[in-house]
Amino acid sequence: MQRTLVLIRHAKSSWANPLQSDFERPLNERGKVEAPAMGEKLKALHVIPDLIIASSAKRTRQTAKRIAKEVGYDEADIKWEEKLYHCIPSVFEEVIYEIADSVKTVFIVAHNPGITEFVNQLSPEFSIDNMPTCGMVGVHMEGGEWNNFSTAKRKVFLFEYPGKE
């Protein structure tokens, strides 16, 4: 069975309040527009999640909810993972290993720099300097369960971001 993982960096966040904690920083107006637009793009590509997992930081919650709405995923079913907040690449693998084998397609919404580092480990044919805000990288995994992700054959099939021509 082919499984699909889409990694999504949160949309553009607001720096309007310099005293606000990083964890509570919301999306700015651009981010509020770009997140649903990327959800529309996923829907047009017929990449629909069985599960969405997101960092519990405010900007990732807002991004995940806007994308969920566009792809027809119930936002009440989003799984919030505090350990995805500014995590290292190995935490992404921990989260993936916990996914039920009944799930075929999963979206993970998280932060830089960890998300850029993790996507650069997905395939030797794919490398980026920086995951743009609201950027998405999709990978197909051939066969096996999610807990075999690190050793499974993987192929990047999607790299999209707002403003990409």
C-alpha positions as CSV (number, residue, x, y, z in Angstrom):
1,M,0.0,0.0,0.0
2,Q,1.3,3.5,-0.9
3,R,1.2,6.0,1.9
4,T,1.4,9.8,1.6
5,L,2.9,12.3,3.9
6,V,2.6,16.0,3.3
7,L,4.7,18.3,5.5
8,I,3.5,21.9,5.7
9,R,5.3,24.8,7.3
10,H,2.9,27.3,9.0
11,A,1.7,30.3,7.1
12,K,3.2,33.8,7.5
13,S,3.0,34.9,11.1
14,S,2.5,38.4,12.6
15,W,5.2,40.2,14.5
16,A,2.9,43.2,15.3
17,N,3.2,42.6,19.1
18,P,6.9,42.4,20.0
19,L,6.0,41.4,23.6
20,Q,4.0,38.4,22.5
21,S,5.4,34.9,23.2
22,D,6.6,33.0,20.1
23,F,4.2,30.2,20.9
24,E,1.2,32.5,20.8
25,R,2.2,34.4,17.7
26,P,-0.8,34.4,15.2
27,L,-0.9,34.5,11.5
28,N,-0.7,37.8,9.7
29,E,-3.2,38.9,7.0
30,R,-1.0,37.3,4.3
31,G,-0.9,34.0,6.2
32,K,-4.7,34.0,6.6
33,V,-5.0,34.2,2.8
34,E,-2.2,31.8,1.8
35,A,-3.2,28.9,4.1
36,P,-6.6,28.3,2.6
37,A,-5.1,28.9,-0.9
38,M,-2.7,26.0,-0.3
39,G,-5.5,23.9,1.0
40,E,-7.4,24.6,-2.3
41,K,-4.3,23.5,-4.2
42,L,-4.1,20.2,-2.3
43,K,-7.8,19.6,-2.9
44,A,-7.3,20.3,-6.7
45,L,-4.4,17.8,-6.7
46,H,-6.7,15.2,-4.9
47,V,-4.4,15.0,-1.9
48,I,-6.9,14.7,0.9
49,P,-5.8,13.7,4.5
50,D,-7.1,10.9,6.6
51,L,-5.3,12.6,9.5
52,I,-3.9,16.1,10.2
53,I,-1.3,16.5,12.9
54,A,-0.1,19.9,13.9
55,S,2.1,21.7,16.4
56,S,-0.1,23.3,19.1
57,A,1.5,26.8,18.6
58,K,-1.1,29.4,17.6
59,R,0.1,30.0,14.0
60,T,0.3,26.3,13.2
61,R,-3.2,25.8,14.7
62,Q,-4.5,28.6,12.5
63,T,-2.8,27.2,9.4
64,A,-4.0,23.6,10.0
65,K,-7.6,24.7,10.6
66,R,-7.6,26.8,7.4
67,I,-6.2,24.0,5.3
68,A,-8.5,21.4,6.9
69,K,-11.5,23.5,6.0
70,E,-10.5,23.7,2.3
71,V,-9.8,19.9,2.0
72,G,-13.0,19.0,3.8
73,Y,-11.3,17.7,7.0
74,D,-13.1,18.2,10.3
75,E,-11.0,20.5,12.3
76,A,-12.2,18.8,15.5
77,D,-10.2,15.8,14.3
78,I,-6.9,17.6,14.1
79,K,-4.3,16.0,16.4
80,W,-2.4,18.7,18.3
81,E,1.2,17.8,19.2
82,E,3.2,20.2,21.4
83,K,6.4,18.3,20.7
84,L,6.3,19.5,17.0
85,Y,6.9,23.1,18.2
86,H,10.4,23.9,17.0
87,C,11.4,20.3,17.1
88,I,14.4,18.5,15.6
89,P,14.0,16.1,12.6
90,S,13.9,12.9,14.8
91,V,10.7,14.2,16.5
92,F,8.9,14.1,13.1
93,E,9.8,10.4,12.8
94,E,8.5,9.8,16.4
95,V,5.2,11.4,15.4
96,I,5.1,9.4,12.1
97,Y,5.8,6.1,13.9
98,E,2.7,6.7,16.1
99,I,0.3,7.0,13.1
100,A,-2.2,4.2,12.9
101,D,-1.7,1.8,9.9
102,S,-5.3,2.5,8.8
103,V,-4.2,6.1,7.9
104,K,-3.2,6.3,4.2
105,T,-2.6,10.1,3.9
106,V,-1.3,12.4,6.7
107,F,-0.5,16.1,6.8
108,I,1.9,17.4,9.4
109,V,2.0,21.2,10.1
110,A,5.1,22.4,11.9
111,H,8.0,24.9,12.0
112,N,11.4,25.8,10.7
113,P,14.2,25.0,11.0
114,G,13.2,21.4,11.9
115,I,10.8,21.0,9.0
116,T,13.4,22.0,6.4
117,E,16.0,19.7,7.9
118,F,13.4,16.8,7.9
119,V,12.3,17.3,4.3
120,N,15.9,17.3,3.2
121,Q,16.2,13.7,4.6
122,L,13.2,12.4,2.7
123,S,15.0,11.6,-0.6
124,P,18.5,12.0,-2.1
125,E,16.8,13.6,-5.2
126,F,15.2,16.4,-3.2
127,S,16.9,19.3,-1.3
128,I,15.8,22.8,-0.4
129,D,17.7,25.6,1.4
130,N,14.6,26.8,3.3
131,M,11.0,25.6,3.5
132,P,8.9,28.8,2.7
133,T,6.1,29.8,4.9
134,C,3.0,27.7,4.0
135,G,5.3,25.6,1.8
136,M,4.4,22.0,1.3
137,V,6.4,18.9,0.5
138,G,4.7,15.7,-0.3
139,V,6.3,12.2,-0.2
140,H,4.9,8.8,-1.2
141,M,6.1,5.9,0.8
142,E,5.9,2.4,-0.8
143,G,4.5,-0.4,1.3
144,G,4.9,-1.2,4.9
145,E,3.5,0.5,8.0
146,W,4.2,4.0,9.2
147,N,6.7,2.7,11.8
148,N,8.9,1.6,8.9
149,F,9.0,5.1,7.4
150,S,12.7,5.7,8.0
151,T,13.7,2.6,6.0
152,A,10.9,2.6,3.4
153,K,11.4,3.6,-0.2
154,R,10.2,7.2,-0.5
155,K,9.7,9.6,-3.4
156,V,9.0,13.3,-3.2
157,F,6.1,14.1,-5.5
158,L,5.1,17.6,-4.4
159,F,6.8,20.9,-3.6
160,E,4.5,23.9,-3.5
161,Y,4.4,27.2,-1.8
162,P,2.6,30.5,-2.1
163,G,3.7,32.5,-5.2
164,K,5.4,29.5,-6.9
165,E,5.2,29.9,-10.6
